[in-house]
Amino acid sequence: MEPTLPTTDAELYLAPDHRHLRAVRAGTLILVEEGLIELEGPPRSLGEQMLRPRRQIEAGCGHVLDEDGWIGLSSARGARLRLVTDRTSGVNSVEVLMARMRCLRTLENRLLAAVAAALRVRLERQESPGGPAP
């Protein structure tokens, strides 16, 4: 029986020393937001042996899976990551990722502007505690 492969993005938190198994599609992008994960890729045969390629992915880095299959994700200290499925056939995964990063950057800039404005108001209040000077 073939597994039903997900078609939506997923945000995951890996608890320390736990392992998460998941069926994924080829082209899925794994983005690690916090921590360090160990990825066991879909099994591959080498002669008569079945091997599971392994790699470590640290915070701020990502990896695109080459083929469909089951993967294993684990982290010694816990990690937060995002699985971005490739729903846009014919479009480069890097382009999709860059569009998402531009959107996040815009939101981050808006938040920073709001914080800066609040700090300015707070500083002005501290400089003139009795109100405006005559």
C-alpha positions as CSV (number, residue, x, y, z in Angstrom):
1,M,0.0,0.0,0.0
2,E,1.4,3.4,-1.0
3,P,1.5,6.1,1.6
4,T,-0.6,9.2,1.1
5,L,2.0,11.9,0.5
6,P,1.3,15.4,2.0
7,T,0.6,18.3,-0.3
8,T,0.7,21.1,2.4
9,D,3.5,22.7,4.2
10,A,4.1,21.6,7.8
11,E,5.8,23.2,10.8
12,L,7.4,20.7,13.1
13,Y,8.9,20.8,16.6
14,L,11.2,17.9,17.4
15,A,11.5,17.2,21.1
16,P,15.0,16.3,22.3
17,D,16.0,12.7,21.5
18,H,12.7,11.9,19.7
19,R,12.4,10.6,16.1
20,H,9.8,11.7,13.6
21,L,9.0,9.5,10.5
22,R,7.2,11.1,7.6
23,A,6.3,10.3,4.0
24,V,7.4,13.1,1.7
25,R,7.4,14.0,-2.0
26,A,10.4,14.6,-4.2
27,G,11.2,18.3,-4.2
28,T,10.2,18.9,-0.5
29,L,12.3,21.5,1.1
30,I,13.4,21.0,4.7
31,L,14.2,24.3,6.4
32,V,15.7,24.2,9.9
33,E,14.7,27.3,11.9
34,E,16.2,26.4,15.3
35,G,18.6,23.6,16.4
36,L,20.4,20.9,14.5
37,I,18.6,17.9,13.0
38,E,19.7,14.6,11.6
39,L,17.9,13.6,8.4
40,E,17.7,10.0,7.2
41,G,16.7,10.1,3.6
42,P,14.5,7.7,1.7
43,P,16.1,4.2,1.5
44,R,18.2,3.4,-1.5
45,S,19.6,0.1,-2.7
46,L,23.3,-0.4,-3.3
47,G,23.7,-3.8,-4.8
48,E,22.0,-6.1,-2.4
49,Q,22.0,-3.7,0.6
50,M,19.5,-1.1,1.5
51,L,21.0,2.2,2.7
52,R,19.5,5.3,4.2
53,P,21.6,8.4,3.4
54,R,22.1,10.6,6.5
55,R,23.0,14.2,6.8
56,Q,22.9,16.9,9.5
57,I,21.2,20.2,8.8
58,E,21.8,23.2,11.1
59,A,19.6,26.3,11.9
60,G,19.3,28.6,8.9
61,C,20.1,25.9,6.4
62,G,17.9,23.7,4.2
63,H,17.9,20.6,2.0
64,V,15.7,19.6,-1.0
65,L,14.8,15.9,-1.2
66,D,15.5,14.2,-4.5
67,E,12.9,11.4,-4.4
68,D,9.6,10.4,-2.8
69,G,9.7,8.2,0.3
70,W,9.9,7.9,4.1
71,I,12.3,10.1,6.0
72,G,13.4,10.1,9.6
73,L,14.1,13.4,11.5
74,S,15.7,13.6,14.9
75,S,17.5,16.1,17.1
76,A,19.6,15.6,20.2
77,R,18.6,18.9,21.8
78,G,15.3,19.6,20.0
79,A,14.7,21.6,16.9
80,R,12.1,23.6,15.0
81,L,11.8,23.1,11.3
82,R,9.5,23.6,8.3
83,L,8.7,21.2,5.5
84,V,7.8,23.0,2.3
85,T,6.2,20.8,-0.3
86,D,6.9,21.5,-4.0
87,R,3.3,22.2,-5.3
88,T,4.5,24.4,-8.1
89,S,5.7,22.0,-10.8
90,G,8.0,23.8,-13.3
91,V,9.1,26.4,-10.8
92,N,12.4,26.3,-9.1
93,S,12.2,25.5,-5.3
94,V,14.8,28.3,-4.7
95,E,12.4,30.8,-6.3
96,V,9.6,29.7,-4.0
97,L,11.9,30.0,-1.0
98,M,13.1,33.4,-2.0
99,A,9.5,34.7,-2.4
100,R,8.7,33.4,1.1
101,M,11.9,35.0,2.5
102,R,11.0,38.4,0.9
103,C,7.5,38.2,2.5
104,L,9.0,37.4,5.9
105,R,11.5,40.2,5.5
106,T,8.7,42.7,4.8
107,L,6.8,41.5,7.9
108,E,10.0,41.8,10.0
109,N,10.6,45.3,8.8
110,R,7.1,46.3,9.7
111,L,7.5,44.9,13.2
112,L,10.9,46.7,13.6
113,A,9.3,50.0,12.5
114,A,6.5,49.6,15.1
115,V,9.0,48.8,17.9
116,A,11.2,51.8,16.9
117,A,8.2,54.1,17.0
118,A,7.1,52.8,20.4
119,L,10.7,53.3,21.7
120,R,10.7,56.9,20.4
121,V,7.5,57.7,22.2
122,R,8.9,56.2,25.4
123,L,12.1,58.2,25.1
124,E,10.2,61.4,24.6
125,R,8.2,60.8,27.7
126,Q,11.3,60.1,29.8
127,E,13.0,63.3,28.6
128,S,10.1,65.5,29.5
129,P,8.4,64.0,32.6
130,G,6.4,67.1,33.4
131,G,4.9,67.5,30.0
132,P,5.9,70.0,27.3
133,A,8.2,72.9,28.3
134,P,6.6,76.4,28.3
